[in-house]
């Protein structure tokens, strides 16, 4: 005969195949959980802190931009901030580029 006989799979073997399929996803799920707690969650926390710092920004605050420019906030806008970096020298920077708010009097010490 050219065609071999086909044997039906028993119910016990079918149940084991379904369990094996679920078990193959467990490492993937564990990797996502580890990725969430080590990378995504801390990044979201830092972004939230930065957003709250920008919302609390006020005229007269001493700040440092991401590029390293230190100055005092002269004017606030929705997207841009005017920073006085020296006497009669004001530059406009995007609000998101402000990296830190310094304690009062820090610029005089520089």
N, C-alpha and C positions, 0 to 999 in steps of 0.2 A: 504494500500500500504506500501511496505517495503522501497521504495526509495522516498526520499523527492524531491521536485522540486528544481532545482538550479536556482537562479536568477542572471542575468548578472549584472555586476558592471556598474554603469553609468559613463559617461565621466567625470563628475564633481568630483566624488569620486576618480577616477584614477589620476586626476591632483593634488588633495590634498595629495595623497600618495607619489607622486614624490617630492613635496615640503617638506613633512615631512622627507624624506630620506636625502635631502640636509641640512635641518636644524639640523639634528643629527650630521653632520660633522663639524658644525661651532665651537662648543666647542673644538674639537680636533685640529682644525686649529689655534684657539686662543691660546691654550696651547703650540703649537709648536712655535708660534711667540714670546710668552713670554719667553720660554726656549731659543730661539735664542738670544734675546737681553740681557737676564740676565746671561746666562752661556756660550754659545758657542762663541759669538762674543768677549767678554772680554778675553777669553782664547786664541783665535786666535791672538788678539792684543798683549798680553803678549808674546806669542811665537815668533811673528814677531820682537818685541823689543829685545828679548833675542838673536835671530839669528843675528840681526844687531850689537848687542854688541859684539858677538863672531867674526863677520867679521871684526870689527874695532880694535880688539885686536892686540897689538904690543909688541915687545920686550921692557922690562923695565916697563911695566904697573904693578901696584900693584893690586892684585886680592884676592878675598876670594872664596874658593870652597864651594860646597854644604855641605861638611862635616865640615866646619869651619876652614880650614887651610888657613892662610893668608901668602902671599909671593909675590915675584916679578917674572914676566915672564922672564925666561932665554932663552928659545927657543920655537918656534912655529912649529907645524907639522900640517898635515891635520886633524888627529883625536886626537892627544895627545899634551899636553903642558908641557914643563919642567918648574917647579916652584922652585925658590930658597927660601927656608923657613928659612935658617940660613946661616951663612958663611960656604961655601964649602959643603952645604947640599942641594941637588937638588932632587926633586921627580917628577915623571911623573904622570899626571892625565889626564883623558879624557877631551877633550875640552868642552863637554856639561855640565860637573859638575861645571864649573865656574859660580858662582851665581852673583857676583858683581865685578865691576871695581872700585877701591878706588881712591880718589884724591891723587895726588902726595904728598909724604911726610907723609902719614898716618902711614906707618909702623915704621917710626922713632919715632913717638909719642907713640907707644905701648911700 
